[in-house]
Amino acid sequence: MPPNPPPDSYAAPAVLVEEHRLRKEIGFWGLTAIGFSNILGSGWLFAAMYAAQTAGPAALLSWIAAGALCALVALVMVELGATRPEGGGTVRWPLYASGRLVGTVIGWSVLLSVGGTAAEISAIMQYAAHYLPGLYDEGRLTAAGVGVAVALSAVLTALNWFAVRMFARLNNLVSVFKVVVPVVTVVALFLSGTHSGRLTDHGGFAPYGYAACLTALAGGGIVYSVNGFQAPLDFSGEARDPRRTVPAAVLTGIGLAVLVYLGLQLAFLFTVPDSLLGDGWHGVDFESPFGQLALVLNLHWLATLLYADAVISPGGSAYVGVAIDARHTYALAKNGLLPRFFMRIDPRSGMAHRALVLNLLVIVVFLLPFGGWQDIVSVMGDMYLLIYAASAVAVAVFRTHDRESGTVRTEGRSPGVRWIAPVSFIVSSEFVYWSGWHDLRLALPLVLVGVPLHLLQRRGTGEAPARVELRQGAWLVCHLAALTLLSWLGSFGGSGRLPAPYDSVTVAAVALAVFGWAVRSGAAQLRTAPDGLAAAPPV
């Protein structure tokens, strides 16, 4: 790295000073709890029912597929976290690998994804309305609900204010409760009595066809439920021995979460009374699935526990979400998408206080117009998946650059990533496509707002956006435009002009071609990087 990088360098001295203030105090179990807690939020309270409605018993295959595919994406991100640990790494890696345009678009997506925390808080309000009916009405927060949600957001921000060590310890306690209640739910439901033949009766194992398993990934809430496994990576800059602890924590978190979700899905399938299955699995409909199912089965004590946990589980995810969002905002300030003012780390606590305050404001902004859990999460999942796709490109770019420069780097590398990276890019693109035209027609144009934002950002520096800069990031713009067009043409809520399975095959082919383009472009960008990006910030 050059001794005197330019002021707007991604590794400028001001950036490094703040980075060194991060406290490296989180170990393996702390990182695992962060990842697991971030996965097991409000999704477990809803997804088993919606997945069963969509695919019947075949929803079990959807959970297994989601776990396997997320593990592929995780291996890519694990290598990045182990070889280039940095606070808010999921924001920084695309910038290092693909330049300012991609960094800005992905950074904009990350800033929008703060809405995921707002979704968890909205879910808390929905279940709290069981006790306080005035908080939630007709799928939206009332004025009183918005007020309580804003107050809760402020409390979660305050809990993240003081120190990394305090955050990890509090999250460990919340995670224990979040594990115990779903396990107790599974055991109690099975002990209440099961109905034989549930995997074959009422239309068979796949009553709506095996293609419904793909629809369940997005429409059944499975993608949103297993999303969040990357959380330990955003704390890699604050982890002890990140090369060892980060990979193990990410994969352990995914494995534990998928086991819990499979148990919940089985419990739901085997304990729903036959009287509710007259119209098949499509006809099973609860506002609060496990809570109402417990009441139907006369498990009133379990219903009480579930309604309480329906506040605690999303609250735990929102608590982790506030912390992760602060790391992302901190990283966006390092990238230059936000003023360096928000990069400031408090030297006493090691926390990015200004980033926390900004994210609190963004959460409030999302709560006001949307107000409903489903309204928010329908868009947020696509934001996360685009970040994963950009990370797959980043790991391939870094490996290509190391090979071309003769750098030998084995420590921290995940086996098979040379092949896993393009597969994970294709998988992420397919997940985005499978979420359906109804969501993508809002999400992808919203992401593309990052392009004019990049142009305005470069104009604000007094520099004209270099043609080479735009050319380096053109692959992402073209990929988003292609996904939008294919979604409109395809069978997942689109016009149906491109029928299944040809639509998914076309998405895979386009994604593979774009991946090759992106890696070549990124490698060329690193070869000519003027400010030492090729070397920053490996350890």
C-alpha positions in Angstrom: 0.0 0.0 0.0 1.4 3.4 -0.8 2.6 5.4 2.2 0.5 8.4 1.3 -2.8 7.4 -0.3 -5.1 10.1 -1.6 -7.6 11.7 0.7 -10.5 9.9 -0.8 -8.6 6.6 -0.8 -10.5 3.5 0.4 -7.5 3.0 2.8 -6.8 6.6 3.8 -5.1 7.3 7.1 -8.3 8.6 8.7 -10.0 5.3 7.8 -7.2 3.2 9.3 -7.2 5.2 12.5 -10.9 4.6 13.1 -10.5 0.9 12.1 -7.8 0.4 14.8 -10.2 1.7 17.4 -12.5 -1.3 17.0 -12.3 -3.6 20.0 -11.3 -7.2 19.1 -13.3 -8.8 21.9 -15.8 -11.3 20.3 -15.0 -15.0 20.3 -16.5 -18.1 18.6 -19.6 -18.5 20.7 -20.3 -14.8 20.6 -20.0 -14.8 16.8 -22.2 -17.9 16.5 -24.8 -16.4 18.7 -24.8 -13.2 16.6 -25.3 -15.3 13.4 -27.9 -17.6 14.9 -29.8 -14.8 16.5 -29.9 -12.8 13.3 -31.3 -15.8 11.4 -33.9 -16.9 13.9 -36.0 -13.8 14.1 -39.7 -13.3 13.2 -39.4 -15.8 10.3 -39.8 -18.9 12.5 -43.2 -17.6 13.7 -44.6 -17.4 10.1 -42.6 -19.4 7.6 -43.7 -22.9 8.5 -47.3 -22.1 7.7 -46.6 -20.1 4.5 -44.2 -22.7 3.2 -46.8 -25.5 3.9 -49.5 -23.4 2.1 -47.2 -23.0 -0.9 -45.7 -26.5 -1.3 -47.4 -28.8 1.2 -45.0 -31.4 2.9 -42.5 -30.8 0.1 -41.7 -27.6 1.9 -39.2 -29.8 3.9 -37.1 -30.0 0.7 -37.2 -26.2 0.4 -35.6 -25.8 3.9 -32.9 -28.3 3.0 -32.2 -26.6 -0.3 -32.1 -23.2 1.3 -29.6 -24.4 3.9 -27.4 -26.0 1.3 -27.5 -23.0 -1.0 -26.8 -20.5 1.9 -23.9 -22.7 2.9 -22.4 -22.2 -0.6 -22.8 -18.4 -0.4 -21.5 -18.5 3.2 -18.3 -20.3 2.1 -17.6 -17.4 -0.3 -18.2 -14.8 2.4 -16.3 -16.8 5.0 -13.2 -16.6 2.9 -13.6 -12.9 2.6 -14.1 -12.5 6.3 -11.1 -14.7 7.1 -8.6 -13.2 4.7 -9.8 -9.6 4.8 -11.5 -9.1 8.2 -12.9 -5.6 8.5 -15.8 -3.8 10.2 -18.7 -3.7 7.8 -16.8 -6.0 5.4 -19.9 -6.9 3.2 -20.0 -3.3 2.2 -16.2 -2.9 1.7 -15.4 -6.0 -0.4 -17.5 -5.1 -3.5 -15.8 -1.7 -3.5 -12.3 -3.1 -3.3 -13.0 -5.7 -6.0 -15.2 -3.8 -8.5 -14.7 -0.1 -8.0 -16.7 2.9 -7.0 -19.9 2.4 -9.1 -20.5 -1.1 -7.8 -19.4 0.0 -4.3 -22.0 2.8 -4.4 -24.9 0.7 -5.7 -24.2 -2.1 -3.2 -23.7 0.5 -0.5 -27.1 2.1 -1.4 -28.7 -1.4 -1.1 -27.1 -1.9 2.3 -28.4 1.5 3.5 -31.9 0.5 2.3 -31.6 -2.9 4.0 -31.8 -1.2 7.3 -35.5 -1.6 6.7 -35.0 -5.3 7.7 -34.6 -4.1 11.3 -37.8 -2.1 10.9 -39.6 -5.3 9.8 -38.6 -7.1 13.0 -39.8 -4.2 15.1 -43.1 -4.2 13.1 -43.4 -8.0 13.8 -43.0 -7.2 17.5 -45.9 -4.7 17.3 -48.1 -7.2 15.4 -47.8 -9.8 18.1 -47.9 -7.3 21.0 -51.3 -6.3 19.6 -52.5 -9.6 21.1 -52.3 -7.9 24.4 -52.6 -4.3 23.2 -55.0 -4.3 20.3 -54.5 -0.6 19.5 -51.0 -1.1 18.2 -51.8 -2.9 14.9 -54.9 -2.8 12.7 -55.6 -4.2 9.2 -52.0 -5.1 8.5 -50.5 -1.8 9.5 -49.2 0.0 12.6 -51.6 2.5 14.1 -50.4 5.9 15.2 -49.9 4.5 18.7 -48.1 1.5 17.2 -45.7 3.7 15.4 -45.0 5.6 18.6 -44.2 2.5 20.5 -42.1 1.1 17.6 -40.0 4.3 17.5 -39.5 4.1 21.3 -38.4 0.5 21.0 -36.0 1.4 18.2 -34.5 4.0 20.5 -34.1 1.4 23.3 -32.3 -1.0 21.0 -30.0 1.7 19.8 -29.2 2.6 23.4 -28.4 -1.1 24.2 -25.9 -1.0 21.3 -24.4 2.3 22.4 -22.0 1.3 25.1 -19.6 -1.5 24.1 -19.0 -4.5 21.9 -18.5 -6.7 24.9 -21.8 -5.7 26.4 -23.5 -6.3 23.0 -22.1 -9.8 22.7 -23.1 -10.8 26.2 -26.7 -9.5 25.9 -27.1 -11.1 22.6 -25.9 -14.4 24.1 -28.6 -14.3 26.7 -31.3 -13.4 24.1 -30.1 -16.2 21.8 -30.5 -18.8 24.6 -34.1 -17.9 24.9 -34.6 -17.9 21.2 -33.3 -21.5 21.0 -35.2 -22.8 24.0 -38.7 -21.6 22.9 -38.7 -23.1 19.4 -37.4 -26.4 20.7 -40.0 -26.4 23.5 -42.6 -25.6 20.8 -41.5 -28.6 18.7 -41.5 -31.0 21.6 -44.8 -29.8 23.0 -46.6 -30.0 19.7 -45.4 -33.6 19.0 -46.3 -34.7 22.5 -49.8 -33.3 22.1 -50.5 -35.9 19.4 -49.6 -36.3 15.8 -51.6 -37.4 12.7 -50.2 -40.2 10.7 -49.9 -40.1 6.9 -49.3 -36.3 6.9 -46.5 -36.6 4.4 -48.6 -38.5 1.9 -52.3 -37.6 2.5 -54.1 -34.5 1.4 -52.8 -34.5 -2.1 -49.5 -36.3 -1.5 -46.0 -35.2 -0.6 -46.0 -32.5 -3.3 -49.6 -31.6 -3.8 -48.8 -28.5 -5.8 -45.9 -30.0 -7.8 -42.2 -29.8 -7.0 -41.9 -26.4 -8.7 -43.8 -25.1 -5.7 -40.7 -25.8 -3.6 -38.9 -23.0 -5.6 -41.8 -20.7 -5.0 -41.8 -21.5 -1.3 -38.2 -20.3 -1.1 -39.4 -16.7 -1.6 -43.2 -16.7 -1.4 -43.1 -19.0 1.7 -40.7 -16.8 3.6 -37.9 -19.3 3.6 -35.3 -17.0 2.0 -36.1 -14.3 4.5 -36.0 -16.7 7.4 -32.6 -18.1 6.7 -31.1 -14.8 5.6 -28.8 -13.1 8.1 -26.1 -15.8 8.3 -23.5 -13.3 7.2 -23.8 -11.4 10.5 -20.5 -12.7 12.0 -18.7 -11.4 8.9 -19.7 -7.8 9.7 -18.0 -8.3 13.1 -14.8 -9.9 11.7 -12.9 -6.6 12.4 -13.9 -7.0 16.1 -13.3 -10.8 16.4 -10.5 -12.6 18.2 -8.6 -14.8 15.7 -11.0 -14.1 12.8 -9.5 -16.6 10.4 -10.5 -19.5 12.7 -13.6 -18.2 14.5 -15.5 -16.5 11.7 -15.8 -19.5 9.3 -16.8 -21.9 12.1 -19.3 -19.4 13.5 -21.0 -18.7 10.2 -21.4 -22.4 9.2 -22.5 -23.4 12.8 -25.1 -20.7 12.8 -26.6 -21.9 9.5 -26.6 -25.6 10.6 -28.3 -24.9 13.9 -30.9 -22.6 12.3 -31.9 -25.0 9.6 -32.3 -27.8 12.1 -34.6 -25.7 14.2 -36.6 -24.7 11.1 -36.9 -28.3 9.9 -38.2 -29.3 13.4 -40.8 -26.5 13.3 -41.9 -27.4 9.8 -42.4 -31.1 10.8 -44.3 -30.1 14.0 -46.6 -27.9 12.0 -47.2 -30.6 9.3 -48.0 -33.4 11.8 -50.1 -31.5 14.3 -52.5 -29.3 12.3 -56.0 -30.9 13.0 -57.6 -32.8 10.1 -60.6 -30.5 10.4 -58.6 -27.6 9.0 -57.3 -29.5 6.0 -60.6 -29.9 4.1 -59.3 -27.6 1.4 -55.8 -29.0 1.5 -52.7 -27.1 2.8 -53.8 -24.0 0.9 -56.7 -23.7 3.3 -54.6 -23.6 6.5 -54.5 -20.0 7.6 -53.6 -18.5 10.9 -52.7 -14.9 11.8 -50.2 -16.1 14.3 -49.5 -19.7 13.3 -47.9 -21.4 16.2 -49.7 -19.3 18.8 -53.2 -20.1 17.4 -52.3 -23.7 16.7 -51.3 -24.1 20.4 -54.7 -22.7 21.4 -56.5 -25.1 19.0 -54.7 -28.0 20.7 -55.5 -26.6 24.2 -51.9 -25.9 25.0 -52.7 -22.6 26.6 -49.4 -22.4 28.5 -47.5 -22.9 25.2 -49.6 -20.2 23.5 -48.8 -17.8 26.3 -45.0 -18.6 26.0 -45.3 -18.2 22.2 -46.9 -14.8 22.3 -44.2 -13.6 24.7 -41.4 -15.0 22.5 -43.1 -13.4 19.5 -41.8 -10.2 21.0 -38.5 -11.5 22.2 -37.3 -13.4 19.1 -37.9 -10.5 16.6 -36.5 -8.2 19.3 -33.3 -10.2 19.4 -33.0 -10.0 15.7 -33.7 -6.3 15.7 -31.1 -5.9 18.5 -28.5 -7.6 16.3 -29.8 -5.8 13.2 -29.2 -2.4 14.9 -25.6 -3.4 15.6 -25.0 -4.7 12.1 -26.6 -1.7 10.5 -24.2 0.5 12.4 -21.2 -1.5 11.1 -22.6 -1.1 7.5 -23.1 2.7 7.9 -19.6 2.9 9.3 -18.3 1.1 6.3 -20.4 3.3 3.9 -18.7 6.3 5.4 -15.3 4.7 4.8 -16.4 4.1 1.2 -17.3 7.8 0.9 -21.0 7.1 0.1 -21.7 8.9 3.4 -19.7 11.8 5.0 -16.7 10.6 7.1 -18.5 12.2 10.0 -20.4 9.0 10.4 -17.2 6.9 10.5 -16.2 8.2 13.9 -15.5 5.4 16.5 -15.9 6.4 20.2 -12.5 5.6 21.7 -13.9 4.6 25.1 -16.6 2.1 23.9 -15.3 1.1 20.4 -18.8 1.8 19.0 -19.8 3.9 16.0 -22.2 6.2 17.8 -23.0 8.5 14.9 -23.8 5.6 12.7 -26.2 4.3 15.3 -28.0 7.6 15.4 -28.3 7.7 11.6 -29.7 4.2 11.4 -32.3 5.0 14.0 -33.5 7.8 11.8 -33.6 5.4 8.8 -35.6 2.8 10.8 -38.2 5.4 11.7 -38.4 6.4 8.0 -39.2 2.8 7.0 -41.8 2.4 9.8 -43.8 5.5 8.8 -44.8 4.7 5.2 -44.7 0.9 5.2 -45.8 -0.1 8.8 -46.4 -3.8 8.0 -44.0 -6.8 8.3 -44.9 -8.3 5.0 -44.7 -4.9 3.1 -41.1 -4.4 4.3 -39.7 -7.9 4.0 -41.0 -8.4 0.5 -38.3 -5.9 -0.7 -35.6 -6.4 1.9 -34.6 -10.0 0.9 -33.6 -8.9 -2.6 -31.3 -6.3 -1.1 -29.5 -8.9 0.9 -29.2 -11.3 -2.0 -27.6 -8.6 -4.2 -24.9 -8.1 -1.5 -24.2 -11.9 -1.6 -23.9 -11.8 -5.4 -21.4 -8.9 -5.2 -19.4 -10.8 -2.6 -19.1 -13.8 -4.9 -17.6 -11.6 -7.5 -15.3 -10.1 -5.0 -13.8 -13.4 -3.8 -13.2 -14.5 -7.4 -11.6 -11.1 -8.3 -9.2 -11.3 -5.3 -8.2 -14.8 -6.2 -7.6 -13.8 -9.8 -5.5 -10.9 -8.7 -3.5 -13.0 -6.3 -2.8 -15.5 -9.1 -1.8 -12.9 -11.6 0.5 -11.0 -9.1 2.1 -14.2 -7.9 0.8 -13.8 -4.4 0.6 -17.1 -2.5 -2.2 -17.0 0.1 -3.5 -20.3 1.6 -4.4 -19.3 5.2 -8.1 -18.5 5.6 -9.1 -19.8 2.2 -12.2 -22.0 1.8 -11.8 -25.2 -0.2 -13.5 -25.3 -3.6 -14.3 -21.6 -3.7 -13.0 -21.3 -7.2 -16.1 -23.3 -8.3 -18.4 -22.3 -5.5 -18.1 -18.5 -6.3 -19.9 -18.7 -9.7 -22.4 -21.2 -8.3 -23.2 -18.9 -5.4 -23.6 -15.9 -7.8 -26.0 -17.9 -9.9 -27.9 -19.1 -6.8 -28.2 -15.5 -5.4 -29.5 -14.4 -8.8 -32.0 -17.2 -8.9 -33.2 -16.4 -5.4 -33.7 -12.8 -6.5 -35.6 -13.9 -9.6 -37.8 -16.4 -7.7 -39.0 -13.7 -5.3 -41.3 -12.7 -8.2 -42.2 -9.8 -10.4 -44.5 -8.2 -7.7 -41.5 -7.6 -5.5 -38.8 -7.1 -8.1 -40.6 -4.3 -9.9 -40.2 -2.3 -6.7 -36.8 -3.6 -5.4 -34.6 -3.5 -8.5 -35.5 0.0 -9.7 -35.0 1.2 -6.1 -31.5 -0.4 -6.1 -30.7 1.3 -9.5 -31.2 4.7 -7.8 -27.6 4.0 -6.7 -26.3 4.8 -10.2 -27.4 8.5 -10.3 -26.3 8.7 -6.6 -22.8 7.6 -7.8 -22.8 10.2 -10.5 -23.9 12.9 -8.0 -21.3 11.7 -5.5 -18.4 12.0 -8.0 -19.7 15.4 -9.2 -19.6 16.6 -5.6 -15.9 15.8 -5.4 -15.2 18.1 -8.4 -14.2 15.1 -10.5 -16.0 13.9 -13.6 -17.0 10.2 -13.4 -14.3 8.5 -15.4 -15.5 6.4 -18.3 -13.3 3.6 -17.1 -15.1 3.8 -13.7 -18.5 3.4 -15.3 -17.2 0.7 -17.6 -15.9 -1.3 -14.6 -19.2 -1.3 -12.8 -21.5 -1.7 -15.9 -21.9 -5.4 -15.3 -24.0 -4.8 -12.2 -26.3 -2.3 -13.9 -26.8 -4.7 -16.8 -27.4 -7.6 -14.5 -30.1 -5.7 -12.5 -31.7 -4.6 -15.8 -31.7 -8.2 -17.2 -33.2 -9.6 -14.0 -36.0 -7.0 -14.1 -36.8 -7.8 -17.7 -36.6 -11.6 -17.2 -38.9 -11.3 -14.1 -41.5 -9.4 -16.2 -41.2 -12.1 -18.9 -41.1 -15.1 -16.6 -43.4 -17.4 -14.7 -42.9 -16.1 -11.2 -45.6 -13.5 -11.1 -44.6 -12.2 -14.5 -46.4 -12.2 -17.9 -45.5 -15.9 -18.5 -44.1 -15.2 -22.0 -41.0 -17.1 -20.8 -42.4 -20.3 -19.2 -40.8 -22.5 -16.6 -38.3 -24.1 -16.5 -36.8 -22.1 -19.3 -37.0 -18.8 -17.3 -34.8 -20.2 -14.5 -32.4 -21.7 -17.0 -32.2 -18.3 -18.8 -31.5 -16.5 -15.5 -28.7 -19.0 -14.7 -27.1 -18.5 -18.2 -27.3 -14.8 -17.9 -25.8 -14.9 -14.4 -22.9 -17.1 -15.4 -22.1 -14.7 -18.3 -22.3 -11.6 -16.1 -20.1 -13.3 -13.5 -17.3 -13.9 -16.0 -17.6 -10.3 -17.1 -17.6 -9.0 -13.6 -14.4 -11.0 -12.6 -12.5 -9.8 -15.7 -13.5 -6.2 -15.1 -12.6 -6.4 -11.4 -9.2 -8.0 -12.0 -8.4 -5.3 -14.6 -9.5 -2.6 -12.0 -7.1 -4.0 -9.4 -4.2 -4.1 -11.8 -4.6 -0.3 -12.3 -5.8 0.7 -8.8 -4.0 4.0 -8.0 -4.4 3.8 -4.2 -3.2 0.4 -3.1 -6.6 -1.3 -3.3 -5.0 -4.5 -4.7 -3.4 -5.0 -1.3 -6.0 -3.6 1.1 -6.9 -4.8 3.6 -5.7 -8.4 3.9 -4.1 -9.6 7.1 
